[in-house]
Amino acid sequence: MNLHTTHDDVRHYYGDVLQSTRDLRTGACCPAEAMPPMLRTLLEDVHPEVKDRFYGCGSPLPPALEGRTVLDLGCGTGRDVYLLSRLVGESGSVIGVDMTTEQLQVATRHQDWHAQRYGYAQSNVRFVEGYIERLAACGVADASVDVVVSNCVLNLSPEKEQVFAEIFRVLKPGGELYFSDVFADRRIPDALRTDPVLLGECLAGALYIEDFRRMLERLGCADARGVSQSPIPLLDPQIEARIGMVGFRSMTMRAFRLPLEDRCEDYGQIASYRGSIAGLPHAFVLDDHHRFETGKPVRVCGNTFDMLAQSRFAAHFDLHGDKRVHFGLFDCSTTPTAAVAAAGACC
Ligand SMILES: C[S@@+](CC[C@H](N)C(=O)[O-])C[C@H]1O[C@@H](n2cnc3c(N)ncnc32)[C@H](O)[C@@H]1O
C-alpha cells in the first residue's frame, strides 16, 4: 500500500467526507447503548459535538485506570480521550494522537469545557497532531505509557506492523494494549485494498485475524486475548456487492508488554479476584473465557497468571504459585471462540 496516498485518502475521508456519525455507510460504529452502564453515565458529560463525530467500533476503555497514563491512537474528536480523562482522574493523564486537523480542531475546542465539567484545576489531556506510525515524533517516549487504547484506527494504517512496534516501544513493561478494531475472516483482495471508500469505512484495511496473531508474535507478543466481538453488517448495498464475500467483526482485544509463552502452560498456579477494582465489585473479565468472580480461586495457565501478576491488576488479585514445577500443557476447561483461539494461545 502506498503510504502517502493511504494517509491522504484516510485524512480526506475523516476531514472532509464525513461530517458526523450518521454519514458512515456500515454498522461498524458501536451504539452508545452497547456500552457498559458505568461508561454510559460518563458519556452524558462528554460534549455533544465531540460525540456527534464519533467513528469508533467499540468501547476500548479498560478498568483500573486511576492515576495512569493512557495513549489513544487515532483519537478523532476525542470521545474516548474525554471518557479516559474521567477514568484516570485528575492525577492521571491522557494523550490523544491523530493526523487529521479537522478532527483535532473539534477535540481541542472542548478541552477546557471538559476540565471544568469534571472539576479539574487544569485539563489532564493533551492532543498531538501526528502519525501513529511515528510516535517518537509525537513526543511519546520509550516505556512511558501504562495503557494504549485505540478505537477503529489500526485497520487504517498502511504500516500496521510499524504501529504495533511503536505500541510495544512506548508501553511500560507490564503495560497493556486494549483496542477495538475491525477484523476480517480472510485477507482482503488486493484489488480492493486501496479503494478510498472501503478504506475509509474501515473495511479494506481490516486485519485478518491470523495475520494479526502472526504480526504480534513477530513483535514478541505471543498471546493476545479477545475480550468481546460482534459482527459488522454492511448496510450499503453497493459496499455489500463489492466486499460482501468477507466477514467483518468488531473485536476488542488486549495484549500486554510481557514475555509470554506461545502456548498456555500449566504450573499449578491460582488467581483469586479481590473485588477491589472501582465499579467491579462482583467480577473481573480478563477476556472472553476468563471471568474471575470475587473471592473464587481459579486455576490459571502461566500466561494468564503473568498478565495478572505483572500488570496493574496485581493489586487486585491474590496470586498463588510460581513456575518452578511444570505440569504440561494447560488443560482448557472452556472452549474459547474460534476467533479468540486464532488470536492467541488458548487456555
Ligand atoms: C474511524 S476514525 C476513529 C476516531 C476515534 N477513535 C473515534 O472513536 O471516534 C479513525 C481516526 O484515525 C485517524 N487516523 C487514521 N490513520 C491514522 C494514522 N496513520 N495516524 C494518525 N491518525 C490516524 C483518522 O484521522 C481518524 O480521526
The ligand as a MOL file (V3000), in Angstrom:
LIG
                    3D

  0  0  0     0  0            999 V3000
M  V30 BEGIN CTAB
M  V30 COUNTS 27 29 0 0 0
M  V30 BEGIN ATOM
M  V30 1 C -12.5660 5.6270 12.3730 0
M  V30 2 S -11.9130 7.1320 12.9930 0 CHG=1
M  V30 3 C -11.9220 6.7950 14.7280 0
M  V30 4 C -11.7430 8.0410 15.5420 0
M  V30 5 C -11.8820 7.8540 17.0460 0
M  V30 6 N -11.0380 6.8010 17.5620 0
M  V30 7 C -13.3250 7.5950 17.4210 0
M  V30 8 O -13.5760 6.5500 18.0350 0
M  V30 9 O -14.1780 8.4250 17.0960 0 CHG=-1
M  V30 10 C -10.2190 6.9930 12.5740 0
M  V30 11 C -9.3310 8.1520 13.0360 0
M  V30 12 O -7.9780 7.7210 12.9400 0
M  V30 13 C -7.1900 8.7550 12.3830 0
M  V30 14 N -6.0590 8.0890 11.7030 0
M  V30 15 C -6.1360 7.1440 10.7570 0
M  V30 16 N -4.9150 6.7320 10.3910 0
M  V30 17 C -4.0440 7.4360 11.1530 0
M  V30 18 C -2.6270 7.4570 11.2380 0
M  V30 19 N -1.8900 6.6740 10.4690 0
M  V30 20 N -2.0630 8.2960 12.1280 0
M  V30 21 C -2.8230 9.1070 12.9180 0
M  V30 22 N -4.1700 9.1260 12.8740 0
M  V30 23 C -4.7740 8.3030 12.0020 0
M  V30 24 C -8.1320 9.4910 11.4520 0
M  V30 25 O -7.7030 10.7920 11.2370 0
M  V30 26 C -9.4480 9.4240 12.2070 0
M  V30 27 O -9.6220 10.5210 13.0400 0
M  V30 END ATOM
M  V30 BEGIN BOND
M  V30 1 1 1 2
M  V30 2 1 2 3
M  V30 3 1 2 10
M  V30 4 1 3 4
M  V30 5 1 4 5
M  V30 6 1 5 6
M  V30 7 1 5 7
M  V30 8 2 7 8
M  V30 9 1 7 9
M  V30 10 1 10 11
M  V30 11 1 11 12
M  V30 12 1 11 26
M  V30 13 1 12 13
M  V30 14 1 13 14
M  V30 15 1 13 24
M  V30 16 1 14 15
M  V30 17 1 14 23
M  V30 18 2 15 16
M  V30 19 1 16 17
M  V30 20 1 17 18
M  V30 21 2 17 23
M  V30 22 1 18 19
M  V30 23 2 18 20
M  V30 24 1 20 21
M  V30 25 2 21 22
M  V30 26 1 22 23
M  V30 27 1 24 25
M  V30 28 1 24 26
M  V30 29 1 26 27
M  V30 END BOND
M  V30 END CTAB
M  END
